[in-house]
Amino acid sequence: MTTQVNCGWPAWLDGQTWTGLFARQYDVGPSVLDSGISATALTPAGGVYPSQAANLAVTAGTGMSVNVAAGYCVVPSATAQYGAYRFGLMSSGVLTVASNATGSTRQDYVLATVTDLESSSSTAVIQYVTGTTSPPSVPSSSIILAQLAVPNGASSIISGDITDKRGWQCAPGGILYLPTAATAIAAPVSQFFWENDTSTLMQGTGTAGTVTAYQPSSGQVSYAEGESGFPELEIFAGGMTDFEIYYSREPVSGGTAGQSYLELYIDSDRVDTTYAMGTATLLGRFSATYYTSSRQGTTPGAGYHVVSLSGNAGSAAHTLRITPVAA
């Protein structure tokens, strides 16, 4: 008897009752990067879409006001597994900053917020929320665009009072903009980032706030040919590159009758073994070719790796040759 897990209706199936929930789960959800905060459930990441406009940037306005540039954003639902909302500010807007007579500098937020009442009264807004000496609580279904430090008795807002707090979002397969590494989502190694403060192409690590520099695997063949003993080579892998690894042992005279073998290791993992039979007077040359494979889960992870040989005839001459075959 088979078992199954119900996924509801697929998107755009005839006869179904289409809802905003389905749109957020099946239309918005696959169109944006997942936050990676859950290993068991899908949770889209919130953020601003980079475009040709100023992308909801908050800047100083006239007197006690700030300007918010036009742009699009995505805001995750406050309810787990309910997808995310996409909306935009079609033209720039102005927000009024409340005066501050508290005697201390006040910490405020500019937020993009969705209020989902499941009715025509639902809203999507860019709003200004005041705090105290600490920033205010962030309402559910909101992302932070900027933080303002409003001095006591201020009569105007200047650029130094504003800290950009925008996170960023893009479609799956896109390169996500990062102001700094600390703003990275928990993305896998297959996700690329452009880290703006270092002007470097980066890859995810699976942990929020950390990235690793992308270094493509060398297109050069690495080889140790005819070395006595067991050679080893160091390779650098980009995390998505597979390798062809050829290894062999040269003929040996005056050997011992019986079975001989060569073992291939990547780091400390034995990945392949080749056997040969010899006589007491001659053990002939034997070789093998091994391919790493993403399908088999043997593609080397991003970083440096040591490829080496071992066996039962270390005095023989060996060849080890490594060639990247896919990027």
Secondary structure, 3 states (H helix, E strand, C coil): CCCCCCCCCCCCCCCCCCCHHHHHHHHHHHHCCECCCCCCCCCECCEECCCCCCCCCEEECCCCEEEECCEEEEEECCCCCCCEEEEEECCCEEEECCCCCCCCCEEEEEEEEEECCCCCCCEEEEEEECCCCCCCCCCCCEEEEEEEEECCCCCCCCHHHEEECCCECCCCCCCEEECCHHHCCCCCCCCEEEECCCCEEEEECCCCCCEEECCCCCCCCEEEEEEECCCEEEEEECCCCEEEEEEEECCEECCCCEEEEEEEEECCEEEEEEEEEECCCEECCEEEEEECCCCCCCCCCCEEEEEEEEECCCCCEEEEEEEEEEC
